[in-house]
Amino acid sequence: MTPAMNSNPEQVPEPAGVLATPTGDTDPLWWVERSVWTARMVECLRHGGPEGGKWYSLHDKVFATKTLEAGYARVAANQGAAGVDGMTVEVFGERLAQEISAIQQAWRSGTYRPDAVRRVLIPKPGSSQQRPLGIPTVRDRVVQAALRLVLEPIFEDSFHPTSYGFRPGRSAHQALAATAGQMKAGRLVVVDADLKAFFDSIPHERLLAAVRRKVTDGRVLDLIGLFLKAGVLTGSVRQVSQIRSAVSVGKWSGSGRQGRERTVAAAFDAAPVFDVGRALSGPSRIASKTGSGGVGSCGASVWCALMQ
């Protein structure tokens, strides 16, 4: 990858003769989204990535219109429930151009903040217990999908060949076939291990450090950090812990309180849910309404407690 490409991959013209080949079933990178990854970038992937192994200036790719449109297409294919703002996949799609423009404007102005994740409990297969499922807003799912479209090709070749979960072109059926092959070869010992509440206990700093090995775009790293620190709404109470000034609520100001972190709890008596994180323009200001692009705002009574 040349320095010019690093500065802005979208604006670099495709050089003559450089094609993202081979194509079709013989192409190991068939799954890479070509509306996001240019032929030049795909060729760079084929040769192991840019010189030095690090990718720069990726945020413009994440928030490009084509990438966000492709992200929405994946969200729409998965369907899923609405998040805390009450906006459905269908409604978002009906105003797609407007929603994408709002996302891009928020990103350019530095005001984009993920909404709280709505947490619901679903049955855990093979057990009488339930496991939590986080449901981001459609807006945030679109940005997450766009982020994945950009980052997944960079990290895919880092996974072990025997890893089959959540990887493009791989499935549980392939894992079963591989297991059957191991059994036929005489390997009959099976070790079954599970990490309890794994996604609740991932060390964020170590995770981001792993991403930094290949991605140096500070804005992309900050975006990942924002998603990792997004609040959670369980039932009708949202709790956001370890909120720093870089996140939407910020720190207290005033004598004796500067620098202290706070926990914010909000309770709501109507749906769609009032989003405290986006409503607070300062650490001690409460707004009565908010929403995603004016949709899903709550005009019912709201109380918010900022606890020391």
N, C-alpha and C positions, 0 to 999 in steps of 0.2 A: 504494500500500500504506500503510495507516495504521500509526502506532506500535504500537497494540494488536496488529495482525497480526504486526508484526516481532517482538514479544516472544515470542509462541508461536503460530505459524500453526495448529497443530492445535486449540487451545482456543478459537479465535475462531469463533463461529457464523456460518453463511452468511447474509448479509443477504437479505431478501426481494427477489425480482426479479433477483438476480444469478445468471446461469446461464452455464455454459461453452458458449456457442453461437458460431458454428454448429457442427453436428456432422456426422459422416459424412465422405464423400470431399471435401466442400467446405471442411472445416476444416483449415487449415494446421497446426494443433496436434493433429491426430487421434492422433498417436503418443505424446503425453504421458500418462504413467500416472495415471489419474484416482483410483486408490486412494491415491496419494501426493500429487498436486497437487489441492488443493481447487478448486472452481469459482471462488472468489474469487481464488486465486493464478493460475489460468489467465487470467482476465480481466486481471489485472495484467500478465501476459506479453503479451497482445494489445495493450496500450497502451505497450509498450516497457519494462516493468519498473517498479519502485518509484521514487518521487521520489528523485533523486540517483543513480539507476542502481545502487545497491548493495543486496544482500540480506543480511539479518541473521538470526541464530538459526536456522540450518538444521540443526544437528546433531540436534535433536529429531526432525526429519523423517527424517533418514538412519536413525536407530536406532529408529524407530517399528515396531511389530510388523508392520503392513501393508506397510511398505516392505521390511523384511527378508524377509517372505514373498514379495513380488513379486520381490525379488532372487533368492531361491532358485529361483523358477519359471523365471527366465531361465538360471540356472546349470544347472538340471536339463534344460532344453531343449537346451543346448549339450553336455551330458554332459561328456566330458573325463576325464582320468586323475586319480588321487589325488595330493595334494601330499606334503610331507615327513612328515606324520603318518599317512599310510596310509589315512585315512578316505575312502571313496568317496562319490559323489553320492547313491547309493541309501541307504547307511547313514545319512548325514546327514538325508536326507528321512524316514527311519523314526523319527527322534527329533527332528524339526524343532522342535517347541515347546520341548523341553529345550535344544536348541542355541541357538535364538534367545534364550531366557531367559539363557543363559550369556553370550552376546555382550552383551546389554543390561546385565547385572550388571557385566561387566568394563569396559564403557564408563562406567557411572555411577561406578564406584570408581576410574577412572583407570588401570586395569591392562591395558587392551586393547593388545596389541602384535601386529603382523602376524608370522606365522611366516616362516621362510626360504622362498624360492622354489626349487622343484626345477627345475634346468636340464637339459634334454635337447637333443640335436642331431638335427635333422631335415633331409632333403634340401632343397636350395635349388632351386626350379624353374628350369630352363634352365641349370643349372650343375652341375659335379661337386662343388662345395663344399657344406658343411652350414651351417645357420644355427641359432643357439641359440633354444630356446623355453623360456620360463619358465612353470612350473606352480605357481601358489599353492595353498594348501590350500583345500578347499571352503569352510571357514569364512570365509577371507579373500576368496574369490571372491564369496561372498554379500554381504559388507560392501561390496566394490568395486562390485558391481551396484547395491546400494542407493544408494551414493554417486553413481553415474552417473545413476540415476533422478531424483535431486534436482538435480544440477548440469547435466546435458545440456540441459534446456530453457532454462536461463539463458544458456548460451553458444552455442546453436545458431545464432542469428541473426547471430553475429559472423563466421561463416565466409563465404568468398567464394562467390558464386553458382555458379562453375564447379568448386567442390570437391565430389567425389562419394564419396570414401572414408570408410567408417565413419560415415555420417550417416543418420539415420532417413529412410525413404522414398526413399533414393537407392541406386543400384546401379552396378556396372561396365557393365551393358548400357546404362544411361542415358548413362554417360560415352562409350561407343562411339558411340551415336547422336549425341551432341553433336559428337564428333570428325568423324563422317561429314558432319554439317552444315557444319562449318568447311571441310572439304575441298571440298564442293560450292560453297562460297562463294569458292574460290580460294586459301585459306590452306593451303599445302602444306609449309611448313617445320615440322619437328618437332624439339623439343629434349628429349632423354631424359636425365634426371639422377637420380642416386641417391646418398644420403648413407650412407657406410659406417658400420655399427654405430651408427645414429642413436639408438636407444633407450638405448644404453650411454653416449652422450655428451651427452644433453640437459642443459643448464645448469639445475639444480634451482632456484636462486634466481630466475632470470629467469622460469621457468615459474610459480613461486608468485607472483611479482610480477604476472604476467598474470592469475592467478586473483583476486588481491586487488582488481583493478580493479572486479570485480563482486560479490565475496563478501568480507564482513568478519568472518564468524564465525571466531574464532580457533581453536575446537576443530576445525572442519572443515579449516582450513588445516593444523593440527597433524597431523590424520589423514592428509592427503595427503602431508605430509612423512614420516610414519612408513612409508607404503607405498613412497615413493621411496628410503628408506634401508634397506628390508628386506634381509636377507642372502640369499645365493645358495648353494644346495647343488648342487655338480657331482659326480656320482658318489657318493662316500661322504665327501666333505670339504666342510664348510661354512666359508666365509670371510666374515666381516663386517668391513668396513673403515669408518673414519670414524664409529665409534660414540660417541655423546655421552651425557651423563647422562640426557637425555630419553628415550633408547631403552633397551631392556630390560637390556643388560649394564651400562651405566653406566661411570663412571670409577674408576680405582684410588683408594684412600684410603690414607693413611699418609704418613710423612715422606718427602719427596723425590719423591713420585709424583703428588701432587695435580694434576689438570688435564691430565695426559698422555693422549692418545688411544691406544687399543690395537687390535690386530687379534686376533680370536679365531678359532681354528681348532679344529674338532672332528672326530674320526674315529670311525666306527661300524663294528661288525662284524655287525650284524643289522638287519633291517628289520621293522617300520617304524623310521624314523629318530629318534634322540634329538635333541630340540630344545634346544640349548644356550641360545638367546636367552631362552626362557621359563623355563628351569630355574634360571637364576642369579638368585637374589633379591638378591645383592650382588656386588660386583666380584671377590670371591675365594672365592665359595662354589659348590660343585658338587653338584648333586642327581643321584641315580641314576636317577630316573624322571621322566617328564613326559608330557604328551599333551593332546589337545584334549578336554576333558570326560571325561578318564579313558580315552579311546579312543586306541589307537595308541601306548601307552607301551612303552618298551623296557627289558627287564630284563636284557639282555645286558651284557657288559663295555663300558665307555665310558672313553675318556680324552680329556682336554681340556687344551689348552695355552694359557695366556695369555701372549702374547709381547710383549716390550718393543719 
